[in-house]
Amino acid sequence: MREWVVIHKIEALYGEGRGMSIKGISRNTVRKYLRMEGAEVAEMLDNPPRRKVVDDCEEYIWHLFEEYPGLSAVKVRDRLPKK
């Protein structure tokens, strides 16, 4: 939810034409959000494009849980390929 506060603050300061700076926010971030439509920002915040560490091993993890039902998360992590 913090992202919405920042986005609204950016839009308010820009829209009012005060030319004020917002400390602690990258210029590129400000430009990116000012170029985006409101719906586009909402979609991005609702569905962030993140990859999880286990994305590449998901099938293998499910196999481990099926094969060894009592396997702990630590043991699963130990069996994952090292990157």
Rosetta blueprint (number, residue, H / E / L):
1 M L
2 R H
3 E H
4 W H
5 V H
6 V H
7 I H
8 H H
9 K H
10 I H
11 E H
12 A H
13 L H
14 Y H
15 G H
16 E L
17 G L
18 R L
19 G L
20 M L
21 S L
22 I L
23 K L
24 G L
25 I L
26 S L
27 R H
28 N H
29 T H
30 V H
31 R H
32 K H
33 Y H
34 L H
35 R H
36 M L
37 E L
38 G H
39 A H
40 E H
41 V H
42 A H
43 E H
44 M H
45 L H
46 D H
47 N L
48 P L
49 P L
50 R L
51 R L
52 K L
53 V L
54 V L
55 D H
56 D H
57 C H
58 E H
59 E H
60 Y H
61 I H
62 W H
63 H H
64 L H
65 F H
66 E H
67 E H
68 Y L
69 P L
70 G L
71 L L
72 S L
73 A H
74 V H
75 K H
76 V H
77 R H
78 D H
79 R H
80 L L
81 P L
82 K L
83 K L
